[in-house]
């Protein structure tokens, strides 16, 4: 039962984080969306009425967009001693630094070694791929040259 509760807690957090990219932008957006404070409260199990509504909306968005959380679906890949996937097939985002909001820039600088000076999401994406691949595996940039 406890494993199921932990899974649901992590699923709710994952859905809430991902849902922010699909959240309808309205006047209420800045008041009621899963910001860092709300996510911290979810982690601690605090579910006020506002948090319950945010969580309901996030899970609704997750369901309608078929969210998939790799860490939850393949925990054995991320927890074992020899971590990593054998292969990663990607379509990295080509988003410049100008399009990234300030809060995200701070997060990236703390999480990624390649987030220095001028960078884009592509470089962060590739850095993450190298971390997720098993050691000594090849990373091809493109099949077309």
QUINORFEN-V765648 format. One record per run of one state. SS is the DSSP state (~ for helix, > for strand, _ for the rest). FROM is the first residue (numbers start at 0). TO is the last residue. If there is no record, write none. Layout:
ss->[SS/SS]
from->[FROM/FROM]
to->[TO/TO]
//
This chain:
ss->[_/~/_/~/_/~/_/~/_/~/_/>/_/~/_/~/_/~/>/_]
from->[0/1/19/35/44/48/65/69/73/74/79/84/85/96/99/101/111/120/132/133]
to->[0/18/34/43/47/64/68/72/73/78/83/84/95/98/100/110/119/131/132/144]
//
